Amino acid sequence: MAYLKTEKGLSAKTVNKHRTHLHTLFDYMISEEEIYGIYKNPVDSIKPYPVGEFNHEIYSPYEAKELLIALRESGRCDLEVAVNLAFWCGCTGRGLRFRMA
């Protein structure tokens, strides 16, 4: 888990999701002990990383409209479609990143 956090640069939340998946995998292996020979979940000894509060900002309807207008005027139909889809799916945070160049 430390490798994922430090070397790979994954967030604490993402590393914790990996931990959860591994824990589930080993729980299954324990339920099939006669096949896998595992009787204790090794992930139990790994504590999850503390996750800080996620601070996000949401586009106002005016900002969203202005962004879509700017994309249409730029001629980047691909970005206009992607951003529009992101808005419709609820991905409306200002963390949305793209290049208009």
PECORBEL-V99374 format. One line per field, one symbol per residue. burial: b if it has 9 or more other ideal C-beta (glycine too) atoms within 8 Angstrom, else e. A space follows every 50 residues. Layout:
burial = ???
This chain:
burial = beebbeeeeeebebbbebbeebbeebbebbeebeeeebeebebeeeeebe eeeeeeeebeeeebeebbebbeeeeeeebbebbbebbeeeebbeebeeee e
